């Protein structure tokens, strides 16, 4: 009886040991709220930014109003701001994103912009190739503003492609921002800004520009940071705005903007930040 008992004890001990090994090797579940980067993903560390205003309307002061000068101010002041620093928690294998960018000014193309709702990846990439003589800086962001609105298509999007020849392609990253009407709507024109002194059209375009810019920096070629649903840093916090004028982001040149939040893994893990539509608290300014 004692021999049988010893065998039973040994078998039981081995079983417990195997269970312990299995539990130790099991990987923890990935939190679906967190942004993650693919193994070979890339980011833009300290990009230059060039704006391209596409359409003859941008040379008309009555149409352009404060939009061109206002977006120049915003894009110049983004560098070194707390808003830009939120993206600096993300990195790729070659290093960390910095909060520093260089605004290189704007170009105006007086050729007709695509009709409302017809702006495509191919058309905005071709526009940048045209305006840079097929020599864009592969580490930069080109923001294309059209004088025609989004129609029924996306409020804004970012994309990528190449300029030059098949033998010598030059990578390019583009943020596309159609004109915002300056009227209060329910879609792309939903933002109302009566506090900053900007025209409503500028405020709306600044908001969607911030959305597209940070996503281009953090996910420039589709292999960068996004969550398990494919949502990027700004998509996770869409229409999450500062609660009061005192909380509006102040850029490094002193300009103040009512713009949406962007997602922070660090804030989410710390349980801080504003809540998004899914109730996840990780949205920051």
MONORCOR-V789598 format. One record per run of one state. SS is the DSSP state (A for helix, B for strand, O for the rest). FROM is the first residue (numbers start at 1). LEN is the number of residues. If there is no record, write none. Layout:
SS_FROM_LEN, SS_FROM_LEN
//
This chain:
O_1_1, A_2_24, O_26_10, B_36_1, O_37_11, B_48_7, O_55_1, A_56_4, O_60_1, A_61_4, O_65_2, A_67_11, O_78_4, A_82_8, O_90_1, B_91_2, O_93_2, B_95_2, O_97_5, B_102_8, O_110_11, A_121_11, O_132_9, B_141_9, O_150_6, B_156_9, O_165_4, B_169_11, O_180_20, A_200_19, O_219_7, B_226_1, O_227_8, A_235_3, O_238_7, A_245_3, O_248_1, B_249_2, O_251_5, B_256_2, O_258_4, B_262_2, O_264_1, A_265_6, O_271_3, B_274_2, O_276_5, B_281_4, O_285_1
//
